[in-house]
Amino acid sequence: MSDTGLQGRRIILGVSGGIAAYKSADLVRRLREVGADVRVVMTRAATEFVTPLTFQAVSGQPVHTSLLDSDAEAAMGHIELARWAEAVLIAPASADLLARLAVGRADDLLTTLVLATEAPLAVAPAMNRVMWSHPAVAANVHVLERRGVAILGPGSGDQACGEQGAGRMLEPLDLVRRLGSLFGPRPLQGKTVVITAGPTREPLDPVRFISNRSSGRMGFALAAAARDAGAAVHLVSGPVSLPTPAGVRRLDVETAGEMHETVMGTLDGCDIFIGCAAVADYRPATVAAGKLKKGDQRMQVDMERNPDILAAVAASSPRPYTVGFAAETDDLQGHAEAKRLAKRLDLIAANLVGVPGSGFEVADNRLWLRWQGGDCWLGPASKEQVASELIAFIAERFNRE
Ligand code: PMT
């Protein structure tokens, strides 16, 4: 693995009770491979799944399990351990542990240590998919996120209970990568970012719709980059076939009307809004109740305007820092600047569409950024790279204003 930023870092790995605890032994191995110094702290429930001896063998260090163990406290007490850590990662983090962290309990060694440390905290939730979608768990995760805790995952797929869905602990290599990003700059820590992505679909009848070529790649890359910068991210997405970036809250919509309603409902507490979706400007004025039948050689469809979501966000009060996109086939800069002024945006990111190497569907992009008093280019580069540069640029301007 290339430089992870974890070489020589002092990491406490907290392990709570769950079947995914068996993967944490491999996680210790992976962390040590990239040069991290790892100490393991287990909850009582975790020891029911994997023995402390296993973690002692893979970490090469004594494993800490109890607040009330005088021998362990004499060797390295919990306050000393809390001071020693440069980061705390809890993997797996069970629903019970998330609840105890959210209310600030200190009823065992791991939760006490979390309260006693100044090191950044990351949790990798792992639980059954129904538990993960329970509003009580979502509320606890929200509290932790607002407190600056990095929520790594969960991923989706087959679960130990035989079900399928979101709730799997991220794979050890993925966790190592994500943990490394905690040591990089986190300029959007504690901020909330709302991003739109993908196309909208405007129905003509029960089986047909008008849409466009947006794949969602650019918007999803922005969501992952904003998350890595420390933000709590809400991703309002049209119909796309992309997995949700771990740790991002995704809200699926279909039409421009639904996207408008959903975005306006997420603006409370929103610091930054980025409109990357390719929203249909018009929709069929009427939607046929049954499938339209073939008739004359010509067919006319009466269209009416959709709400302009970006302009509505920019006109809202309080107003988030508002970033729009412009997709153009010609006069990129002229059209983008006209949109920035008309919609009263803080920043516009313009890309050419319908050409190789940028815009819809492809893996790469090139953006022209324009704000009051300046402009610059980003890329050409992969959408992931362009997204992380754009998020760094937005964070810099947002934090300055
Ligand atoms: O999804 P990909 O395949 O990765 O492609 C990425 C992209 C080309 C879709 C993306 O980079 C992009 O350019 N998104 C904006 C597409 C667009 O609709 O541009 P526009 O110039 O038509 O709209 C200008 C801005 O107003 C956009 O921020 C758009 O989200 C917003 N808008 C437009 C109409 C509307 N009714 N409401 C809006 O909010």
Boltz pocket constraint, residues with backbone or C-beta under 6 A from the ligand:
constraints:
  - pocket:
      binder: B
      contacts: [[A, 196], [A, 198], [A, 213], [A, 214], [A, 215], [A, 216], [A, 217], [A, 218], [A, 219], [A, 256], [A, 275], [A, 276], [A, 277], [A, 278], [A, 279], [A, 280], [A, 281], [A, 306], [A, 307], [A, 308], [A, 309], [A, 310], [A, 311], [A, 323], [A, 324], [A, 325], [A, 326], [A, 327], [A, 328], [A, 339], [A, 349], [A, 351], [A, 353], [A, 359], [A, 360], [A, 361], [A, 362]]
      max_distance: 6.0
